[in-house]
Amino acid sequence: MEIQGLAKFVIVAGIVLTIVGVLMLLSPKLPFIGKLPGDFYFKKDGVSFYFPLATSIIVSIVLSLVIS
């Protein structure tokens, strides 16, 4: 990989990480993120498991639309 290609990759990765960081900071203020009907949360004997299926699908659809 040439140096210009590597530089572009690092810049894009930095922008993506910045956007993810901002979304993580704002996520507690968005009431629907992680609390949709298709998100699964199980708690038993002090062990909890959370699988945000519906949130993941919606995020995937939105990202696919934005990228394309």
C-alpha positions as CSV (number, residue, x, y, z in Angstrom):
1,M,0.0,0.0,0.0
2,E,1.5,3.3,-1.0
3,I,1.8,6.2,1.6
4,Q,-1.0,8.3,0.1
5,G,-3.5,5.4,0.3
6,L,-2.4,4.7,3.9
7,A,-2.8,8.4,4.8
8,K,-6.3,8.5,3.3
9,F,-7.3,5.4,5.3
10,V,-6.0,6.9,8.5
11,I,-8.0,10.1,7.9
12,V,-11.2,8.2,7.1
13,A,-10.7,5.9,10.1
14,G,-10.2,9.0,12.3
15,I,-13.4,10.6,11.0
16,V,-15.4,7.4,11.6
17,L,-14.0,7.1,15.1
18,T,-14.9,10.7,15.8
19,I,-18.5,10.3,14.6
20,V,-18.8,7.1,16.7
21,G,-17.5,8.9,19.7
22,V,-19.9,11.7,19.3
23,L,-22.8,9.3,18.9
24,M,-21.7,7.5,22.1
25,L,-21.7,10.8,24.0
26,L,-25.2,11.6,22.7
27,S,-26.7,8.2,23.0
28,P,-28.0,8.6,26.6
29,K,-30.0,11.7,25.4
30,L,-31.7,9.7,22.6
31,P,-34.5,7.9,24.3
32,F,-35.1,5.2,21.6
33,I,-31.6,3.9,21.1
34,G,-31.2,0.6,22.8
35,K,-34.8,0.4,24.0
36,L,-36.7,-0.7,20.9
37,P,-39.1,-3.7,21.0
38,G,-36.6,-6.0,19.2
39,D,-33.8,-5.4,21.7
40,F,-33.2,-8.3,24.0
41,Y,-32.1,-8.0,27.7
42,F,-31.8,-11.0,29.9
43,K,-30.8,-11.0,33.6
44,K,-30.4,-14.1,35.7
45,D,-28.4,-14.9,38.8
46,G,-26.3,-11.7,38.7
47,V,-25.4,-12.2,35.0
48,S,-26.9,-9.9,32.4
49,F,-26.9,-10.2,28.6
50,Y,-28.0,-7.4,26.2
51,F,-28.5,-7.9,22.5
52,P,-29.7,-4.8,20.6
53,L,-31.1,-6.6,17.5
54,A,-33.6,-4.0,16.4
55,T,-31.2,-1.1,17.1
56,S,-28.5,-2.9,15.1
57,I,-30.8,-3.4,12.1
58,I,-31.9,0.3,12.1
59,V,-28.3,1.5,12.4
60,S,-27.3,-0.8,9.5
61,I,-30.1,0.5,7.3
62,V,-29.3,4.1,8.0
63,L,-25.5,3.6,7.4
64,S,-26.3,1.7,4.2
65,L,-28.4,4.6,2.9
66,V,-25.8,7.2,4.0
67,I,-22.9,5.3,2.4
68,S,-24.7,4.6,-0.9
